[in-house]
């Protein structure tokens, strides 16, 4: 009886949320159009600068292998930012879960193992990685939701914690000797499509549905927009936060699996620049740092734009130091531009209401 009553309350709460005017702006997003045009412009510009290299099949295929791992991290960053928080520990989670998965395979797959045994251990290693990501995310969510530590401080601390655990486990060395069947995840193709690209597409589709077609997504947007209103609407903000950070940790774990499959090794310091890139992609995608707004479509456009720039810079022989400078500059420019545009929209809205 109590289960039915709770279900009815949840349905009524869901219906109330759909009627709130606070969600009208989710549907209309001019940022996507602007971002799509920027992506096309960057692609055309790099093609014009390196026509013999940039638009080739080989280069496009190479890019399709490179961006999915930090694209998935960007989705993880986005869902954390939708709550009004942030997750700086994603690469720490990715490396720790990847190392545990790699050690599972190295320890449990001796030479001469049968194909069935290898595949069974690979599945076990992937489960270990996923569970590690979920537990790390749960730890972040508990610290934020139950203890009340600000997300930026929580995840900054756990980033060092997870990285430190990974270093202790491996003693700072890389884990080698992964089976060829597992490496296929990071380097193989299905027909002409790279496997990492297909994994990214699957996760992008799944989280598009979760965020825009389920009550969880609606509650997440509501909580990020107005935590007080969401609480009075019957939403348990603490539980939502923990679930969200668990999802972020799970995504980071899968990104870690792609990283170790592509490099055929695992180490505690892989992807050190991915945190900044994931944050840059999320901000470029139009995700509001204060929470409540952002779309997976924007993440896709932003990650492609960043990959086009990165590939073009490599062809133009720009140094890594210059690329880091550009990422930081672009992040600041995008944040300032988004603030100016949003501030102007608020002014227009206020004048219209008067």
Secondary structure, DSSP 8 states (H G I E B T S, - for coil): -HHHHHHHHHHHHHHHHHH-GGGHHHH--HHHHHHHHHHHHHHHHHHHHSTTTTTSHHHHHHHHHHHHHHHHHHHHHHHHHHTT---TTHHHHHHHHHHHHHHHHHHH--TT--HHHHHHHHHHHHHHHHHHHHHHHHHHHHIIIII---HHHHHHHHHHHHHHHHHHHHTT--B----HHHHHHHH-EETTEEHHHHHHHHHHHHHHHHHHHSHHHHHHHHHHH-HHHHHHTT--HHHHHHHHHHHHHHHHHHHHHHHHHHHTSB-TTTTTTHHHHHHHHHHHTT--TTSS---HHHHHHHHHHHHHHHHHHHHTT--HHHHHHHHHHHHHHHHHHHHHHHHHHHHHHHHHH-
